[in-house]
Amino acid sequence: MYLAHRTEDGREQPLIAHLTATAQNSASFAAPFGAQQLAYQIGLAHDLGKYSDAFQKRIRGYSLQTDHSTAGAQEIYKVCGIGVAYCVAGHHGGLPDGGARTDAADGPTLSARLKRAVAPYQAFSTAVSLSRPSFQPPRVIGQGGFTAAFWTRMLFSCLVDADFLDTEAFMRQDKPPRGQSTEMRTLLDRLESYIQHWMKPQTPLNQARCDILRACLDAGSTQFPGLFTLTVPTGGGKTVASLAFALRHALTHGKRRILYIIPFTSIIEQTADKFRDILGSENVLEHHINVDFDNENDPDLFRKKLATENWEMPVIVTTAVQFFESLFSNKPSRCRKLHNLANSVVIFDEAQTIPLPYLQPCVQAIAELSVNYGASCVLCTATQPALGPLFHAVAPDLSLREIAPRIDYEIFRRVQFIHLERLSDDALAARLNGHEQALCVVGTRKQAQAVFTLLDGNENFHLSTLMTPAHRRAVLAEVRKRLKNGRSCRVVSTSLIEAGVDVDFPVVYRAEAGLDSEIQAAGRCNREGKRTVEESTVYIFQPDQTYTAQLPHTLRRPLNVAKQITHDGSALDAPETIERYFTALYQYSGDALDSNRIVSRMEAGARTGSFPFASVASAFRLIDDNTRAVLIPRMESAKALAARLQAGERTRSLLRQAGQESVNIYENHFEALLARGALDVQDESVAILTDLTLYNEQTGLVLLTDGGVGIFL
């Protein structure tokens, strides 16, 4: 009997049983985008190399090295062509680059592997017969290469998830607790019960919020699937309104799940908490680096841990980094979830935060999901980016439809904007010292620390990524308590406080930045609407030029465009001003919208059939994080984590916990600390700070230079 798997206790899975089950699962996963018959053939072919005598000896205990995926790739290539051969070739190691016809047979590319000699496996022909099925190809978007590559990656997702699931079921001897627990009808009922008390508004502001909510519910059932915008001003109830649209739309059109994509971990937790409160914890998967599911003794946590692998849950709340980097990954572990995006509702919260260098590939991926995979995608924000021309350029028939009604933005106005001239750090600190409660947001960590040290008294707080996440959370908790109780509270922060962090100051100072950042900062002023507009001021000021010069181009360009758009006195937060800002920002960015040529490299594959899957996966990093983690053992819990790391423990759970007590710093800062003898370097993943005098309990990690103690970006 030819075997696919064999356990330590001697249980054996017949190879034909594994091939058939994988093919059936793969086909069911591809059904939402019409490729089920082709996915079935890929499933049958993926492990044909296991029919070799060499593999069968290896699985029975012989010490032999075998390559079983190349054989399947060669067989499926003969029958179905090169596109699906990528899937089979990469189902263990990842989708390879296509390469060139001249590649040597021992190379890593698909071209090399298609000509590679492998152990004889012809015995498969007595059990498996491959055939070329009929299927409906995807609609071509752009030049066709990106579409073909995206389609290949979705088929790859179907295969690897099917392969993982069948192997898992055999190894465990049962089907793990996966799958959706609650129907969409029930989830919508829970939402409608939650919002019913909102529907009798007593004020014009609440009336406007109800109008937005009703529009979202109505559009959910009346609009056909596709691409949408939801433009709601700060305070308009965007989070619940977008969920209302998603649930009604999912129920009306048979969508399988809802994904909520959020740019920052600083706000993902409060959004997930809101959804759990409305829909029940068992129906909401919060998937990001700060969530620890490693507890198999807790059935709910174990089920959610499994769901992080393939997003098999009704509602998923995750980060933009996790979402988009998975879409452009080549690794089986990251790609296996992608097929579950088909026939779903995908909400992109704060859509304007997609980094400019990756905007074009992200737009094209959203277009693919909308056009070819039955997904309804919603760009949701208070500052709607002018993405219409970018979508039209790649998919002319794909129109953006606004969900929210036309509303009077003055109803939601909570602040007044006042532009100031250039302020030195001393002048800025003097102004802040004149307020009992004030927030100051600056563009660099260097200025945040400098201004903080100039403040008077003991009621001052600092926030930046030079502090550990756990430290920042503790500071924010104290800040919220002081704001609630009316106590003195002055905060100097980098931009990390802007996006959705729930604080409410009577006055905000914001260093000049992109228009969307300035408006986000304004969302921290009079957030609860308890003060008049005249009592709630946002000051936009010019910082010292030395700070502006330190900003990377990706931040300087939005700043300059914002100054150009508002120099004539246009209302900073007016919808027409926001539209002009984003139109100008995108219009003149050119190649900067795809700085790593992700799209053009994939489009080239339309001409040659050679797609650079592995190279693109390496190049697509939504956040170019070339930093090193330094664990700060300032608290007893952090000291215990450090001891476990020093003892050699390296579990995913431990590293995740250590991340909450760590600061990520750039390589030159890391080297300076190392030269000082202040680090115990464990490995590439983490080092431990050994000199705690270099961590300030107010401002975080002190960074060193050759000339002594200094402060850096």
HELIX and SHEET records of a PDB file:
HELIX    1   1 LEU A   15  ALA A   30  1                                  16    
HELIX    2   2 ALA A   31  PHE A   33  5                                   3    
HELIX    3   3 GLN A   36  ALA A   45  1                                  10    
HELIX    4   4 LEU A   48  TYR A   51  5                                   4    
HELIX    5   5 ASP A   53  ILE A   59  1                                   7    
HELIX    6   6 SER A   69  CYS A   80  1                                  12    
HELIX    7   7 ILE A   82  ALA A   89  1                                   8    
HELIX    8   8 LEU A  110  LEU A  114  1                                   5    
HELIX    9   9 GLN A  122  THR A  126  5                                   5    
HELIX   10  10 GLY A  145  ARG A  172  1                                  28    
HELIX   11  11 MET A  184  ILE A  195  1                                  12    
HELIX   12  12 GLN A  196  MET A  199  5                                   4    
HELIX   13  13 PRO A  204  THR A  222  1                                  19    
HELIX   14  14 LYS A  238  HIS A  253  1                                  16    
HELIX   15  15 THR A  265  LEU A  279  1                                  15    
HELIX   16  16 SER A  281  ASN A  283  5                                   3    
HELIX   17  17 PRO A  299  ASN A  310  1                                  12    
HELIX   18  18 ALA A  320  LEU A  327  1                                   8    
HELIX   19  19 PRO A  332  CYS A  335  1                                   4    
HELIX   20  20 LEU A  338  LEU A  341  5                                   4    
HELIX   21  21 ALA A  351  THR A  353  5                                   3    
HELIX   22  22 LEU A  356  TYR A  358  5                                   3    
HELIX   23  23 LEU A  359  ASN A  372  1                                  14    
HELIX   24  24 GLY A  388  VAL A  394  1                                   7    
HELIX   25  25 TYR A  409  PHE A  412  5                                   4    
HELIX   26  26 ASP A  425  ASN A  433  1                                   9    
HELIX   27  27 ARG A  445  THR A  453  1                                   9    
HELIX   28  28 PRO A  469  ASN A  485  1                                  17    
HELIX   29  29 SER A  495  ILE A  497  5                                   3    
HELIX   30  30 LEU A  515  ALA A  522  1                                   8    
HELIX   31  31 VAL A  533  GLU A  535  5                                   3    
HELIX   32  32 GLN A  545  GLN A  550  1                                   6    
HELIX   33  33 HIS A  553  THR A  566  1                                  14    
HELIX   34  34 PRO A  575  GLN A  587  1                                  13    
HELIX   35  35 GLY A  590  ASP A  594  5                                   5    
HELIX   36  36 ILE A  598  GLU A  603  1                                   6    
HELIX   37  37 GLY A  605  THR A  608  1                                   4    
HELIX   38  38 PHE A  613  ALA A  619  1                                   7    
HELIX   39  39 GLU A  636  GLN A  646  1                                  11    
HELIX   40  40 ARG A  652  GLY A  659  1                                   8    
HELIX   41  41 GLU A  667  ALA A  675  1                                   9    
HELIX   42  42 LEU A  692  LEU A  694  5                                   3    
SHEET    1   A 2 LEU A   3  ARG A   6  0                                        
SHEET    2   A 2 GLU A  12  PRO A  14 -1                                        
SHEET    1   B 7 VAL A 284  HIS A 287  0                                        
SHEET    2   B 7 VAL A 315  THR A 319  1                                        
SHEET    3   B 7 ILE A 258  ILE A 262  1                                        
SHEET    4   B 7 VAL A 345  ASP A 349  1                                        
SHEET    5   B 7 SER A 376  THR A 381  1                                        
SHEET    6   B 7 LEU A 227  THR A 231  1                                        
SHEET    7   B 7 LEU A 400  GLU A 402  1                                        
SHEET    1   C 6 GLN A 416  ARG A 422  0                                        
SHEET    2   C 6 THR A 537  GLN A 542  1                                        
SHEET    3   C 6 VAL A 507  ALA A 511  1                                        
SHEET    4   C 6 GLN A 437  VAL A 441  1                                        
SHEET    5   C 6 CYS A 489  SER A 493  1                                        
SHEET    6   C 6 ASN A 460  LEU A 463  1                                        
SHEET    1   D 4 SER A 662  TYR A 666  0                                        
SHEET    2   D 4 THR A 627  LEU A 631 -1                                        
SHEET    3   D 4 VAL A 686  LEU A 689  1                                        
SHEET    4   D 4 LEU A 679  ASP A 683 -1                                        
SHEET    1   E 2 TYR A 695  ASN A 696  0                                        
SHEET    2   E 2 GLY A 700  LEU A 701 -1                                        
SHEET    1   F 2 LEU A 703  THR A 705  0                                        
SHEET    2   F 2 GLY A 708  GLY A 710 -1                                        
END                                                                             
